[in-house]
């Protein structure tokens, strides 16, 4: 699935500092979460798609590392993004 540019801008505008702020940890985590939910839905239907499963596992790892970075450096930003996205550890 190709994520549309409008959807990416919407995600970065909502969770980042602005729609141009694509490098913030919050924006990246939100983008990864959106992609993870899409791939999870795909794998529910296509159980033997192992390349997508591998991509999903890599995305979860990237998101986890970013969350760990936020947790270690700025706990308030970490708590805010976890609450906004409904993530749990």
N, C-alpha and C positions, 0 to 999 in steps of 0.2 A: 504494500500500500504506500503510495506516495502521499505524504502529508502536504496539503496545500499551503501556499505561502501565506494566505489570509489566516488560516488556522494557527500557523506558527506565530505570526504577528500578534494574534489574539492572546495566545498563551504567554508570550513574552511581555505583552502589555499588562496582563493581569498579575503575573507573578514576579516579573522583573521590575527594574526601576522605570523603564520605558520600553517601547516596542523595538528600539534599536539596541537595547542592552541584552544581547544574546549570550554574553559570556558570564552573566551572574550565576551563582550556584543555584539560586531559587528558580530561575528560568530554565536552566538545564534539567533540574530535578523534575519540574513540571512537565517539560517536554518528554523526558524519559518515562514518566508515569503515564502519559497519554499513549505513548508507543507501546508500553508494557501491557496496558489494558487492551489495546487493539490486538496485539499478538496473542494474548491469553484467549480472547474470543476466537481467534483464528484456530488456535490449537484445540479448542473444545470440539470444533467441527472436523479438523484434519489431524487425527491423533498420531499418524505416522510421519508427519512432516518434521524430520529430525533436524534439518538445517534451520528451520524457524525456531525450534526448541533451543538450539544452541545460541541463536541470536538473542532469544528472550533471556537466557541465563546470563549472557554477557551484559545485556542492558540492566538487569537487576543488580549485577555486580558494580557497574558504573554508578548507578543511582546510590547504592549502598556506600561506596567510597566517597561520593559527594556529600552524603548525609553525615558520614563520619567526620569529614573535613569541617562541615558547618558546626557539628556538635563540639568539636575540639576548639574551634576558634571563636564562634559567636553563638552561644547557647540560645539566645533570644530569637535570632533568625531561624535557628534549627526548630525551635518549638513552634514558631509561627508557620513555617512551611509544612511541618508535619500536621498541624491542626487544619490548615487550609486544604491540604490534599487528602486528609483522612488516612494518613499512613500510620503504621504502628511498627515498632521494632520487633 
